[in-house]
């Protein structure tokens, strides 16, 4: 028998989104109660984050966080008949 440990993450557990540069691994943490906007460039090394073939990734990241913020608002104000939980697999 194999035991798999799962951690459940609630949307309300989320506090910030960390943007990590693929080039220098520098990061920027944006609290979810702020306007979430991916900067044009990495604040550490200047790598472009919104140019070229990956230009849709910043929009996708912003949409993801804005969707989470919308859900948190609905959860708080409208008490939906279900909740959301995200499963995270723990590695031993
Ligand atoms: Zn960087």
PDB file of the backbone (N, CA, C, O) and the ligand in Angstrom, with CONECT records:
HET     ZN  A 101       1
ATOM      1  N   UNK A   1       0.836  -1.187   0.000  1.00  0.00           N
ATOM      2  CA  UNK A   1       0.000   0.000   0.000  1.00  0.00           C
ATOM      3  C   UNK A   1       0.880   1.250   0.000  1.00  0.00           C
ATOM      4  O   UNK A   1       1.897   1.320   0.690  1.00  0.00           O
ATOM      5  N   UNK A   2       0.470   2.200  -0.769  1.00  0.00           N
ATOM      6  CA  UNK A   2       1.204   3.456  -0.828  1.00  0.00           C
ATOM      7  C   UNK A   2       0.327   4.567  -0.264  1.00  0.00           C
ATOM      8  O   UNK A   2      -0.832   4.717  -0.649  1.00  0.00           O
ATOM      9  N   UNK A   3       0.889   5.330   0.638  1.00  0.00           N
ATOM     10  CA  UNK A   3       0.151   6.452   1.215  1.00  0.00           C
ATOM     11  C   UNK A   3       0.590   7.734   0.521  1.00  0.00           C
ATOM     12  O   UNK A   3       1.783   8.004   0.382  1.00  0.00           O
ATOM     13  N   UNK A   4      -0.374   8.505   0.097  1.00  0.00           N
ATOM     14  CA  UNK A   4      -0.074   9.791  -0.518  1.00  0.00           C
ATOM     15  C   UNK A   4      -0.661  10.873   0.375  1.00  0.00           C
ATOM     16  O   UNK A   4      -1.843  10.833   0.716  1.00  0.00           O
ATOM     17  N   UNK A   5       0.137  11.805   0.738  1.00  0.00           N
ATOM     18  CA  UNK A   5      -0.328  12.887   1.604  1.00  0.00           C
ATOM     19  C   UNK A   5      -0.715  14.087   0.759  1.00  0.00           C
ATOM     20  O   UNK A   5       0.066  14.566  -0.063  1.00  0.00           O
ATOM     21  N   UNK A   6      -1.901  14.552   0.968  1.00  0.00           N
ATOM     22  CA  UNK A   6      -2.377  15.716   0.241  1.00  0.00           C
ATOM     23  C   UNK A   6      -2.554  16.878   1.207  1.00  0.00           C
ATOM     24  O   UNK A   6      -3.011  16.693   2.335  1.00  0.00           O
ATOM     25  N   UNK A   7      -2.206  18.026   0.779  1.00  0.00           N
ATOM     26  CA  UNK A   7      -2.513  19.240   1.516  1.00  0.00           C
ATOM     27  C   UNK A   7      -3.570  19.985   0.720  1.00  0.00           C
ATOM     28  O   UNK A   7      -3.438  20.169  -0.490  1.00  0.00           O
ATOM     29  N   UNK A   8      -4.609  20.408   1.404  1.00  0.00           N
ATOM     30  CA  UNK A   8      -5.662  21.174   0.742  1.00  0.00           C
ATOM     31  C   UNK A   8      -5.417  22.651   0.964  1.00  0.00           C
ATOM     32  O   UNK A   8      -5.199  23.106   2.087  1.00  0.00           O
ATOM     33  N   UNK A   9      -5.457  23.373  -0.110  1.00  0.00           N
ATOM     34  CA  UNK A   9      -5.227  24.811  -0.079  1.00  0.00           C
ATOM     35  C   UNK A   9      -6.544  25.507  -0.418  1.00  0.00           C
ATOM     36  O   UNK A   9      -7.145  25.246  -1.460  1.00  0.00           O
ATOM     37  N   UNK A  10      -6.975  26.375   0.455  1.00  0.00           N
ATOM     38  CA  UNK A  10      -8.209  27.121   0.206  1.00  0.00           C
ATOM     39  C   UNK A  10      -7.854  28.436  -0.482  1.00  0.00           C
ATOM     40  O   UNK A  10      -6.794  29.005  -0.224  1.00  0.00           O
ATOM     41  N   UNK A  11      -8.732  28.918  -1.353  1.00  0.00           N
ATOM     42  CA  UNK A  11      -8.456  30.215  -1.972  1.00  0.00           C
ATOM     43  C   UNK A  11      -8.185  31.303  -0.929  1.00  0.00           C
ATOM     44  O   UNK A  11      -7.371  32.199  -1.155  1.00  0.00           O
ATOM     45  N   UNK A  12      -8.874  31.216   0.216  1.00  0.00           N
ATOM     46  CA  UNK A  12      -8.673  32.237   1.258  1.00  0.00           C
ATOM     47  C   UNK A  12      -7.311  32.115   1.934  1.00  0.00           C
ATOM     48  O   UNK A  12      -6.904  33.017   2.666  1.00  0.00           O
ATOM     49  N   UNK A  13      -6.603  31.010   1.699  1.00  0.00           N
ATOM     50  CA  UNK A  13      -5.239  30.877   2.225  1.00  0.00           C
ATOM     51  C   UNK A  13      -4.246  31.740   1.448  1.00  0.00           C
ATOM     52  O   UNK A  13      -3.168  32.067   1.946  1.00  0.00           O
ATOM     53  N   UNK A  14      -4.618  32.099   0.239  1.00  0.00           N
ATOM     54  CA  UNK A  14      -3.680  32.808  -0.630  1.00  0.00           C
ATOM     55  C   UNK A  14      -3.543  34.265  -0.199  1.00  0.00           C
ATOM     56  O   UNK A  14      -4.537  34.944   0.060  1.00  0.00           O
ATOM     57  N   UNK A  15      -2.306  34.733  -0.125  1.00  0.00           N
ATOM     58  CA  UNK A  15      -2.047  36.109   0.300  1.00  0.00           C
ATOM     59  C   UNK A  15      -1.399  36.930  -0.814  1.00  0.00           C
ATOM     60  O   UNK A  15      -1.745  38.094  -1.019  1.00  0.00           O
ATOM     61  N   UNK A  16      -0.461  36.316  -1.529  1.00  0.00           N
ATOM     62  CA  UNK A  16       0.338  37.041  -2.511  1.00  0.00           C
ATOM     63  C   UNK A  16       0.626  36.151  -3.703  1.00  0.00           C
ATOM     64  O   UNK A  16       0.569  34.924  -3.614  1.00  0.00           O
ATOM     65  N   UNK A  17       0.934  36.782  -4.807  1.00  0.00           N
ATOM     66  CA  UNK A  17       1.432  36.064  -5.967  1.00  0.00           C
ATOM     67  C   UNK A  17       2.891  36.454  -6.131  1.00  0.00           C
ATOM     68  O   UNK A  17       3.225  37.638  -6.173  1.00  0.00           O
ATOM     69  N   UNK A  18       3.756  35.454  -6.224  1.00  0.00           N
ATOM     70  CA  UNK A  18       5.176  35.720  -6.401  1.00  0.00           C
ATOM     71  C   UNK A  18       5.512  35.506  -7.870  1.00  0.00           C
ATOM     72  O   UNK A  18       5.248  34.443  -8.431  1.00  0.00           O
ATOM     73  N   UNK A  19       6.091  36.516  -8.477  1.00  0.00           N
ATOM     74  CA  UNK A  19       6.537  36.418  -9.859  1.00  0.00           C
ATOM     75  C   UNK A  19       8.041  36.178  -9.806  1.00  0.00           C
ATOM     76  O   UNK A  19       8.786  36.988  -9.254  1.00  0.00           O
ATOM     77  N   UNK A  20       8.485  35.063 -10.383  1.00  0.00           N
ATOM     78  CA  UNK A  20       9.899  34.689 -10.322  1.00  0.00           C
ATOM     79  C   UNK A  20      10.490  34.739 -11.726  1.00  0.00           C
ATOM     80  O   UNK A  20       9.969  34.113 -12.649  1.00  0.00           O
ATOM     81  N   UNK A  21      11.558  35.473 -11.877  1.00  0.00           N
ATOM     82  CA  UNK A  21      12.207  35.631 -13.178  1.00  0.00           C
ATOM     83  C   UNK A  21      12.867  34.313 -13.606  1.00  0.00           C
ATOM     84  O   UNK A  21      13.623  33.713 -12.842  1.00  0.00           O
ATOM     85  N   UNK A  22      12.574  33.872 -14.830  1.00  0.00           N
ATOM     86  CA  UNK A  22      13.164  32.631 -15.348  1.00  0.00           C
ATOM     87  C   UNK A  22      14.659  32.794 -15.613  1.00  0.00           C
ATOM     88  O   UNK A  22      15.391  31.805 -15.645  1.00  0.00           O
ATOM     89  N   UNK A  23      15.116  34.026 -15.803  1.00  0.00           N
ATOM     90  CA  UNK A  23      16.531  34.250 -16.124  1.00  0.00           C
ATOM     91  C   UNK A  23      17.401  34.355 -14.865  1.00  0.00           C
ATOM     92  O   UNK A  23      18.412  33.662 -14.752  1.00  0.00           O
ATOM     93  N   UNK A  24      17.009  35.219 -13.922  1.00  0.00           N
ATOM     94  CA  UNK A  24      17.877  35.484 -12.758  1.00  0.00           C
ATOM     95  C   UNK A  24      17.324  34.925 -11.453  1.00  0.00           C
ATOM     96  O   UNK A  24      18.009  34.952 -10.431  1.00  0.00           O
ATOM     97  N   UNK A  25      16.091  34.418 -11.473  1.00  0.00           N
ATOM     98  CA  UNK A  25      15.406  33.866 -10.301  1.00  0.00           C
ATOM     99  C   UNK A  25      15.080  34.926  -9.251  1.00  0.00           C
ATOM    100  O   UNK A  25      14.667  34.589  -8.142  1.00  0.00           O
ATOM    101  N   UNK A  26      15.260  36.184  -9.584  1.00  0.00           N
ATOM    102  CA  UNK A  26      14.791  37.251  -8.718  1.00  0.00           C
ATOM    103  C   UNK A  26      13.271  37.191  -8.677  1.00  0.00           C
ATOM    104  O   UNK A  26      12.640  36.710  -9.618  1.00  0.00           O
ATOM    105  N   UNK A  27      12.684  37.675  -7.592  1.00  0.00           N
ATOM    106  CA  UNK A  27      11.233  37.566  -7.485  1.00  0.00           C
ATOM    107  C   UNK A  27      10.622  38.859  -6.973  1.00  0.00           C
ATOM    108  O   UNK A  27      11.276  39.710  -6.370  1.00  0.00           O
ATOM    109  N   UNK A  28       9.339  38.952  -7.250  1.00  0.00           N
ATOM    110  CA  UNK A  28       8.539  40.102  -6.857  1.00  0.00           C
ATOM    111  C   UNK A  28       7.246  39.548  -6.280  1.00  0.00           C
ATOM    112  O   UNK A  28       6.574  38.744  -6.928  1.00  0.00           O
ATOM    113  N   UNK A  29       6.891  39.965  -5.078  1.00  0.00           N
ATOM    114  CA  UNK A  29       5.683  39.468  -4.435  1.00  0.00           C
ATOM    115  C   UNK A  29       4.614  40.556  -4.466  1.00  0.00           C
ATOM    116  O   UNK A  29       4.846  41.689  -4.046  1.00  0.00           O
ATOM    117  N   UNK A  30       3.444  40.188  -4.972  1.00  0.00           N
ATOM    118  CA  UNK A  30       2.349  41.151  -5.073  1.00  0.00           C
ATOM    119  C   UNK A  30       1.186  40.640  -4.243  1.00  0.00           C
ATOM    120  O   UNK A  30       0.664  39.553  -4.493  1.00  0.00           O
ATOM    121  N   UNK A  31       0.782  41.427  -3.255  1.00  0.00           N
ATOM    122  CA  UNK A  31      -0.343  41.009  -2.400  1.00  0.00           C
ATOM    123  C   UNK A  31      -1.634  41.008  -3.221  1.00  0.00           C
ATOM    124  O   UNK A  31      -1.821  41.841  -4.108  1.00  0.00           O
ATOM    125  N   UNK A  32      -2.508  40.072  -2.915  1.00  0.00           N
ATOM    126  CA  UNK A  32      -3.720  39.917  -3.716  1.00  0.00           C
ATOM    127  C   UNK A  32      -4.731  41.034  -3.480  1.00  0.00           C
ATOM    128  O   UNK A  32      -5.683  41.176  -4.247  1.00  0.00           O
ATOM    129  N   UNK A  33      -4.536  41.829  -2.424  1.00  0.00           N
ATOM    130  CA  UNK A  33      -5.454  42.949  -2.233  1.00  0.00           C
ATOM    131  C   UNK A  33      -4.986  44.200  -2.969  1.00  0.00           C
ATOM    132  O   UNK A  33      -5.604  45.259  -2.863  1.00  0.00           O
ATOM    133  N   UNK A  34      -3.900  44.072  -3.710  1.00  0.00           N
ATOM    134  CA  UNK A  34      -3.430  45.169  -4.556  1.00  0.00           C
ATOM    135  C   UNK A  34      -3.843  44.889  -5.993  1.00  0.00           C
ATOM    136  O   UNK A  34      -4.256  43.778  -6.326  1.00  0.00           O
ATOM    137  N   UNK A  35      -3.730  45.895  -6.831  1.00  0.00           N
ATOM    138  CA  UNK A  35      -3.941  45.671  -8.259  1.00  0.00           C
ATOM    139  C   UNK A  35      -2.773  44.840  -8.774  1.00  0.00           C
ATOM    140  O   UNK A  35      -1.613  45.236  -8.664  1.00  0.00           O
ATOM    141  N   UNK A  36      -3.101  43.685  -9.338  1.00  0.00           N
ATOM    142  CA  UNK A  36      -2.046  42.786  -9.783  1.00  0.00           C
ATOM    143  C   UNK A  36      -1.709  43.079 -11.240  1.00  0.00           C
ATOM    144  O   UNK A  36      -2.524  42.881 -12.141  1.00  0.00           O
ATOM    145  N   UNK A  37      -0.499  43.552 -11.441  1.00  0.00           N
ATOM    146  CA  UNK A  37      -0.035  43.861 -12.788  1.00  0.00           C
ATOM    147  C   UNK A  37       1.404  43.376 -12.911  1.00  0.00           C
ATOM    148  O   UNK A  37       2.273  43.780 -12.139  1.00  0.00           O
ATOM    149  N   UNK A  38       1.648  42.511 -13.884  1.00  0.00           N
ATOM    150  CA  UNK A  38       3.004  42.027 -14.123  1.00  0.00           C
ATOM    151  C   UNK A  38       3.808  43.166 -14.747  1.00  0.00           C
ATOM    152  O   UNK A  38       3.391  43.729 -15.760  1.00  0.00           O
ATOM    153  N   UNK A  39       4.963  43.516 -14.155  1.00  0.00           N
ATOM    154  CA  UNK A  39       5.777  44.591 -14.731  1.00  0.00           C
ATOM    155  C   UNK A  39       6.269  44.241 -16.133  1.00  0.00           C
ATOM    156  O   UNK A  39       6.337  43.068 -16.501  1.00  0.00           O
ATOM    157  N   UNK A  40       6.607  45.260 -16.904  1.00  0.00           N
ATOM    158  CA  UNK A  40       7.129  45.046 -18.255  1.00  0.00           C
ATOM    159  C   UNK A  40       8.466  44.304 -18.244  1.00  0.00           C
ATOM    160  O   UNK A  40       8.766  43.526 -19.149  1.00  0.00           O
ATOM    161  N   UNK A  41       9.266  44.560 -17.199  1.00  0.00           N
ATOM    162  CA  UNK A  41      10.605  43.974 -17.118  1.00  0.00           C
ATOM    163  C   UNK A  41      10.866  43.462 -15.706  1.00  0.00           C
ATOM    164  O   UNK A  41      10.247  43.916 -14.744  1.00  0.00           O
ATOM    165  N   UNK A  42      11.790  42.513 -15.595  1.00  0.00           N
ATOM    166  CA  UNK A  42      12.239  42.035 -14.293  1.00  0.00           C
ATOM    167  C   UNK A  42      12.870  43.203 -13.532  1.00  0.00           C
ATOM    168  O   UNK A  42      13.744  43.882 -14.071  1.00  0.00           O
ATOM    169  N   UNK A  43      12.443  43.451 -12.287  1.00  0.00           N
ATOM    170  CA  UNK A  43      13.019  44.569 -11.530  1.00  0.00           C
ATOM    171  C   UNK A  43      14.460  44.312 -11.096  1.00  0.00           C
ATOM    172  O   UNK A  43      15.145  45.237 -10.660  1.00  0.00           O
ATOM    173  N   UNK A  44      14.927  43.075 -11.210  1.00  0.00           N
ATOM    174  CA  UNK A  44      16.296  42.751 -10.781  1.00  0.00           C
ATOM    175  C   UNK A  44      17.278  42.813 -11.956  1.00  0.00           C
ATOM    176  O   UNK A  44      18.297  43.499 -11.876  1.00  0.00           O
ATOM    177  N   UNK A  45      16.970  42.090 -13.059  1.00  0.00           N
ATOM    178  CA  UNK A  45      17.950  41.988 -14.155  1.00  0.00           C
ATOM    179  C   UNK A  45      17.503  42.695 -15.434  1.00  0.00           C
ATOM    180  O   UNK A  45      18.292  42.830 -16.369  1.00  0.00           O
ATOM    181  N   UNK A  46      16.257  43.145 -15.487  1.00  0.00           N
ATOM    182  CA  UNK A  46      15.786  43.872 -16.655  1.00  0.00           C
ATOM    183  C   UNK A  46      15.273  42.996 -17.787  1.00  0.00           C
ATOM    184  O   UNK A  46      14.901  43.512 -18.841  1.00  0.00           O
ATOM    185  N   UNK A  47      15.244  41.680 -17.590  1.00  0.00           N
ATOM    186  CA  UNK A  47      14.696  40.774 -18.609  1.00  0.00           C
ATOM    187  C   UNK A  47      13.269  41.200 -18.948  1.00  0.00           C
ATOM    188  O   UNK A  47      12.461  41.454 -18.055  1.00  0.00           O
ATOM    189  N   UNK A  48      12.964  41.276 -20.255  1.00  0.00           N
ATOM    190  CA  UNK A  48      11.611  41.659 -20.667  1.00  0.00           C
ATOM    191  C   UNK A  48      10.619  40.568 -20.279  1.00  0.00           C
ATOM    192  O   UNK A  48      10.837  39.392 -20.574  1.00  0.00           O
ATOM    193  N   UNK A  49       9.545  40.950 -19.627  1.00  0.00           N
ATOM    194  CA  UNK A  49       8.522  39.991 -19.212  1.00  0.00           C
ATOM    195  C   UNK A  49       7.270  40.067 -20.092  1.00  0.00           C
ATOM    196  O   UNK A  49       6.399  39.202 -20.006  1.00  0.00           O
ATOM    197  N   UNK A  50       7.179  41.089 -20.930  1.00  0.00           N
ATOM    198  CA  UNK A  50       5.957  41.249 -21.722  1.00  0.00           C
ATOM    199  C   UNK A  50       6.199  41.298 -23.223  1.00  0.00           C
ATOM    200  O   UNK A  50       5.269  41.554 -23.988  1.00  0.00           O
ATOM    201  N   UNK A  51       7.440  41.056 -23.659  1.00  0.00           N
ATOM    202  CA  UNK A  51       7.735  41.151 -25.084  1.00  0.00           C
ATOM    203  C   UNK A  51       7.804  39.776 -25.737  1.00  0.00           C
ATOM    204  O   UNK A  51       7.849  38.752 -25.056  1.00  0.00           O
ATOM    205  N   UNK A  52       7.813  39.768 -27.053  1.00  0.00           N
ATOM    206  CA  UNK A  52       8.116  38.581 -27.821  1.00  0.00           C
ATOM    207  C   UNK A  52       7.057  37.496 -27.769  1.00  0.00           C
ATOM    208  O   UNK A  52       5.874  37.759 -27.552  1.00  0.00           O
ATOM    209  N   UNK A  53       7.522  36.255 -27.977  1.00  0.00           N
ATOM    210  CA  UNK A  53       6.585  35.141 -28.130  1.00  0.00           C
ATOM    211  C   UNK A  53       5.856  34.808 -26.840  1.00  0.00           C
ATOM    212  O   UNK A  53       4.829  34.129 -26.882  1.00  0.00           O
ATOM    213  N   UNK A  54       6.352  35.263 -25.692  1.00  0.00           N
ATOM    214  CA  UNK A  54       5.690  34.957 -24.428  1.00  0.00           C
ATOM    215  C   UNK A  54       4.824  36.112 -23.948  1.00  0.00           C
ATOM    216  O   UNK A  54       4.489  36.186 -22.766  1.00  0.00           O
ATOM    217  N   UNK A  55       4.459  37.014 -24.853  1.00  0.00           N
ATOM    218  CA  UNK A  55       3.757  38.224 -24.430  1.00  0.00           C
ATOM    219  C   UNK A  55       2.399  37.919 -23.798  1.00  0.00           C
ATOM    220  O   UNK A  55       1.894  38.731 -23.023  1.00  0.00           O
ATOM    221  N   UNK A  56       1.797  36.770 -24.110  1.00  0.00           N
ATOM    222  CA  UNK A  56       0.507  36.426 -23.510  1.00  0.00           C
ATOM    223  C   UNK A  56       0.614  35.939 -22.081  1.00  0.00           C
ATOM    224  O   UNK A  56      -0.394  35.854 -21.380  1.00  0.00           O
ATOM    225  N   UNK A  57       1.825  35.614 -21.634  1.00  0.00           N
ATOM    226  CA  UNK A  57       1.955  35.030 -20.297  1.00  0.00           C
ATOM    227  C   UNK A  57       1.635  36.033 -19.201  1.00  0.00           C
ATOM    228  O   UNK A  57       1.044  35.659 -18.188  1.00  0.00           O
ATOM    229  N   UNK A  58       2.005  37.286 -19.372  1.00  0.00           N
ATOM    230  CA  UNK A  58       1.693  38.288 -18.352  1.00  0.00           C
ATOM    231  C   UNK A  58       0.183  38.461 -18.234  1.00  0.00           C
ATOM    232  O   UNK A  58      -0.354  38.560 -17.130  1.00  0.00           O
ATOM    233  N   UNK A  59      -0.494  38.498 -19.369  1.00  0.00           N
ATOM    234  CA  UNK A  59      -1.957  38.624 -19.354  1.00  0.00           C
ATOM    235  C   UNK A  59      -2.590  37.399 -18.697  1.00  0.00           C
ATOM    236  O   UNK A  59      -3.529  37.529 -17.912  1.00  0.00           O
ATOM    237  N   UNK A  60      -2.079  36.223 -19.014  1.00  0.00           N
ATOM    238  CA  UNK A  60      -2.621  35.000 -18.416  1.00  0.00           C
ATOM    239  C   UNK A  60      -2.426  35.010 -16.897  1.00  0.00           C
ATOM    240  O   UNK A  60      -3.326  34.620 -16.154  1.00  0.00           O
ATOM    241  N   UNK A  61      -1.253  35.455 -16.436  1.00  0.00           N
ATOM    242  CA  UNK A  61      -0.988  35.515 -14.995  1.00  0.00           C
ATOM    243  C   UNK A  61      -1.927  36.509 -14.321  1.00  0.00           C
ATOM    244  O   UNK A  61      -2.465  36.232 -13.249  1.00  0.00           O
ATOM    245  N   UNK A  62      -2.123  37.665 -14.948  1.00  0.00           N
ATOM    246  CA  UNK A  62      -3.028  38.673 -14.377  1.00  0.00           C
ATOM    247  C   UNK A  62      -4.466  38.153 -14.357  1.00  0.00           C
ATOM    248  O   UNK A  62      -5.187  38.361 -13.382  1.00  0.00           O
ATOM    249  N   UNK A  63      -4.884  37.478 -15.429  1.00  0.00           N
ATOM    250  CA  UNK A  63      -6.236  36.918 -15.471  1.00  0.00           C
ATOM    251  C   UNK A  63      -6.432  35.863 -14.395  1.00  0.00           C
ATOM    252  O   UNK A  63      -7.484  35.805 -13.758  1.00  0.00           O
ATOM    253  N   UNK A  64      -5.414  35.026 -14.193  1.00  0.00           N
ATOM    254  CA  UNK A  64      -5.489  33.990 -13.167  1.00  0.00           C
ATOM    255  C   UNK A  64      -5.735  34.607 -11.795  1.00  0.00           C
ATOM    256  O   UNK A  64      -6.632  34.179 -11.068  1.00  0.00           O
ATOM    257  N   UNK A  65      -4.942  35.607 -11.445  1.00  0.00           N
ATOM    258  CA  UNK A  65      -5.063  36.216 -10.128  1.00  0.00           C
ATOM    259  C   UNK A  65      -6.369  36.999 -10.007  1.00  0.00           C
ATOM    260  O   UNK A  65      -7.010  36.984  -8.956  1.00  0.00           O
ATOM    261  N   UNK A  66      -6.761  37.678 -11.078  1.00  0.00           N
ATOM    262  CA  UNK A  66      -8.029  38.415 -11.013  1.00  0.00           C
ATOM    263  C   UNK A  66      -9.211  37.460 -10.862  1.00  0.00           C
ATOM    264  O   UNK A  66     -10.192  37.798 -10.199  1.00  0.00           O
ATOM    265  N   UNK A  67      -9.133  36.272 -11.465  1.00  0.00           N
ATOM    266  CA  UNK A  67     -10.188  35.276 -11.276  1.00  0.00           C
ATOM    267  C   UNK A  67     -10.230  34.804  -9.828  1.00  0.00           C
ATOM    268  O   UNK A  67     -11.309  34.642  -9.258  1.00  0.00           O
ATOM    269  N   UNK A  68      -9.072  34.585  -9.237  1.00  0.00           N
ATOM    270  CA  UNK A  68      -9.026  34.195  -7.829  1.00  0.00           C
ATOM    271  C   UNK A  68      -9.629  35.292  -6.945  1.00  0.00           C
ATOM    272  O   UNK A  68     -10.382  35.008  -6.013  1.00  0.00           O
ATOM    273  N   UNK A  69      -9.287  36.538  -7.250  1.00  0.00           N
ATOM    274  CA  UNK A  69      -9.829  37.652  -6.464  1.00  0.00           C
ATOM    275  C   UNK A  69     -11.351  37.724  -6.612  1.00  0.00           C
ATOM    276  O   UNK A  69     -12.053  38.004  -5.641  1.00  0.00           O
ATOM    277  N   UNK A  70     -11.866  37.473  -7.824  1.00  0.00           N
ATOM    278  CA  UNK A  70     -13.317  37.463  -8.035  1.00  0.00           C
ATOM    279  C   UNK A  70     -13.966  36.367  -7.205  1.00  0.00           C
ATOM    280  O   UNK A  70     -15.009  36.578  -6.587  1.00  0.00           O
ATOM    281  N   UNK A  71     -13.336  35.185  -7.197  1.00  0.00           N
ATOM    282  CA  UNK A  71     -13.895  34.079  -6.427  1.00  0.00           C
ATOM    283  C   UNK A  71     -13.909  34.424  -4.932  1.00  0.00           C
ATOM    284  O   UNK A  71     -14.899  34.171  -4.245  1.00  0.00           O
ATOM    285  N   UNK A  72     -12.812  34.999  -4.432  1.00  0.00           N
ATOM    286  CA  UNK A  72     -12.744  35.355  -3.013  1.00  0.00           C
ATOM    287  C   UNK A  72     -13.838  36.351  -2.642  1.00  0.00           C
ATOM    288  O   UNK A  72     -14.412  36.283  -1.556  1.00  0.00           O
ATOM    289  N   UNK A  73     -14.114  37.270  -3.553  1.00  0.00           N
ATOM    290  CA  UNK A  73     -15.171  38.249  -3.305  1.00  0.00           C
ATOM    291  C   UNK A  73     -16.538  37.559  -3.265  1.00  0.00           C
ATOM    292  O   UNK A  73     -17.355  37.851  -2.392  1.00  0.00           O
ATOM    293  N   UNK A  74     -16.782  36.658  -4.195  1.00  0.00           N
ATOM    294  CA  UNK A  74     -18.052  35.914  -4.227  1.00  0.00           C
ATOM    295  C   UNK A  74     -18.184  35.066  -2.963  1.00  0.00           C
ATOM    296  O   UNK A  74     -19.245  35.025  -2.342  1.00  0.00           O
ATOM    297  N   UNK A  75     -17.111  34.397  -2.594  1.00  0.00           N
ATOM    298  CA  UNK A  75     -17.130  33.532  -1.411  1.00  0.00           C
ATOM    299  C   UNK A  75     -17.469  34.342  -0.161  1.00  0.00           C
ATOM    300  O   UNK A  75     -18.197  33.877   0.716  1.00  0.00           O
ATOM    301  N   UNK A  76     -16.936  35.544  -0.097  1.00  0.00           N
ATOM    302  CA  UNK A  76     -17.143  36.394   1.075  1.00  0.00           C
ATOM    303  C   UNK A  76     -18.552  36.995   1.109  1.00  0.00           C
ATOM    304  O   UNK A  76     -19.179  37.066   2.165  1.00  0.00           O
ATOM    305  N   UNK A  77     -19.036  37.423  -0.049  1.00  0.00           N
ATOM    306  CA  UNK A  77     -20.287  38.187  -0.080  1.00  0.00           C
ATOM    307  C   UNK A  77     -21.530  37.351  -0.355  1.00  0.00           C
ATOM    308  O   UNK A  77     -22.612  37.665   0.141  1.00  0.00           O
ATOM    309  N   UNK A  78     -21.383  36.290  -1.142  1.00  0.00           N
ATOM    310  CA  UNK A  78     -22.585  35.584  -1.605  1.00  0.00           C
ATOM    311  C   UNK A  78     -22.748  34.192  -1.020  1.00  0.00           C
ATOM    312  O   UNK A  78     -23.740  33.518  -1.297  1.00  0.00           O
ATOM    313  N   UNK A  79     -21.809  33.758  -0.232  1.00  0.00           N
ATOM    314  CA  UNK A  79     -21.888  32.433   0.406  1.00  0.00           C
ATOM    315  C   UNK A  79     -22.367  31.363  -0.577  1.00  0.00           C
ATOM    316  O   UNK A  79     -23.475  30.852  -0.418  1.00  0.00           O
ATOM    317  N   UNK A  80     -21.570  31.010  -1.581  1.00  0.00           N
ATOM    318  CA  UNK A  80     -21.991  30.030  -2.587  1.00  0.00           C
ATOM    319  C   UNK A  80     -22.251  28.659  -1.956  1.00  0.00           C
ATOM    320  O   UNK A  80     -21.732  28.361  -0.880  1.00  0.00           O
ATOM    321  N   UNK A  81     -23.064  27.818  -2.634  1.00  0.00           N
ATOM    322  CA  UNK A  81     -23.429  26.513  -2.082  1.00  0.00           C
ATOM    323  C   UNK A  81     -22.318  25.467  -2.209  1.00  0.00           C
ATOM    324  O   UNK A  81     -22.561  24.283  -1.974  1.00  0.00           O
ATOM    325  N   UNK A  82     -21.150  25.870  -2.563  1.00  0.00           N
ATOM    326  CA  UNK A  82     -19.992  24.967  -2.622  1.00  0.00           C
ATOM    327  C   UNK A  82     -18.749  25.793  -2.375  1.00  0.00           C
ATOM    328  O   UNK A  82     -18.777  27.021  -2.462  1.00  0.00           O
ATOM    329  N   UNK A  83     -17.661  25.115  -2.067  1.00  0.00           N
ATOM    330  CA  UNK A  83     -16.394  25.812  -1.886  1.00  0.00           C
ATOM    331  C   UNK A  83     -15.361  25.204  -2.829  1.00  0.00           C
ATOM    332  O   UNK A  83     -15.603  24.159  -3.433  1.00  0.00           O
ATOM    333  N   UNK A  84     -14.240  25.844  -2.948  1.00  0.00           N
ATOM    334  CA  UNK A  84     -13.150  25.345  -3.782  1.00  0.00           C
ATOM    335  C   UNK A  84     -11.957  25.013  -2.889  1.00  0.00           C
ATOM    336  O   UNK A  84     -11.646  25.735  -1.942  1.00  0.00           O
ATOM    337  N   UNK A  85     -11.305  23.913  -3.213  1.00  0.00           N
ATOM    338  CA  UNK A  85     -10.075  23.537  -2.526  1.00  0.00           C
ATOM    339  C   UNK A  85      -9.099  23.046  -3.589  1.00  0.00           C
ATOM    340  O   UNK A  85      -9.482  22.341  -4.523  1.00  0.00           O
ATOM    341  N   UNK A  86      -7.868  23.419  -3.439  1.00  0.00           N
ATOM    342  CA  UNK A  86      -6.826  22.952  -4.352  1.00  0.00           C
ATOM    343  C   UNK A  86      -5.989  21.917  -3.625  1.00  0.00           C
ATOM    344  O   UNK A  86      -5.634  22.099  -2.460  1.00  0.00           O
ATOM    345  N   UNK A  87      -5.676  20.834  -4.312  1.00  0.00           N
ATOM    346  CA  UNK A  87      -4.881  19.768  -3.710  1.00  0.00           C
ATOM    347  C   UNK A  87      -3.419  19.955  -4.084  1.00  0.00           C
ATOM    348  O   UNK A  87      -3.078  20.169  -5.248  1.00  0.00           O
ATOM    349  N   UNK A  88      -2.575  19.870  -3.084  1.00  0.00           N
ATOM    350  CA  UNK A  88      -1.133  19.953  -3.307  1.00  0.00           C
ATOM    351  C   UNK A  88      -0.532  18.638  -2.840  1.00  0.00           C
ATOM    352  O   UNK A  88      -0.750  18.238  -1.696  1.00  0.00           O
ATOM    353  N   UNK A  89       0.203  17.971  -3.679  1.00  0.00           N
ATOM    354  CA  UNK A  89       0.840  16.715  -3.304  1.00  0.00           C
ATOM    355  C   UNK A  89       2.117  17.033  -2.536  1.00  0.00           C
ATOM    356  O   UNK A  89       2.981  17.766  -3.017  1.00  0.00           O
ATOM    357  N   UNK A  90       2.223  16.474  -1.338  1.00  0.00           N
ATOM    358  CA  UNK A  90       3.435  16.651  -0.539  1.00  0.00           C
ATOM    359  C   UNK A  90       4.456  15.606  -0.962  1.00  0.00           C
ATOM    360  O   UNK A  90       4.133  14.424  -1.086  1.00  0.00           O
ATOM    361  N   UNK A  91       5.650  16.034  -1.174  1.00  0.00           N
ATOM    362  CA  UNK A  91       6.723  15.058  -1.437  1.00  0.00           C
ATOM    363  C   UNK A  91       7.433  14.785  -0.125  1.00  0.00           C
ATOM    364  O   UNK A  91       7.724  15.712   0.631  1.00  0.00           O
ATOM    365  N   UNK A  92       7.717  13.502   0.154  1.00  0.00           N
ATOM    366  CA  UNK A  92       8.317  13.149   1.445  1.00  0.00           C
ATOM    367  C   UNK A  92       9.713  13.704   1.603  1.00  0.00           C
ATOM    368  O   UNK A  92      10.349  13.492   2.636  1.00  0.00           O
TER     369      UNK A  92
HETATM  370 ZN    ZN A 101      15.493  38.744 -13.761  1.00  0.00          ZN
END
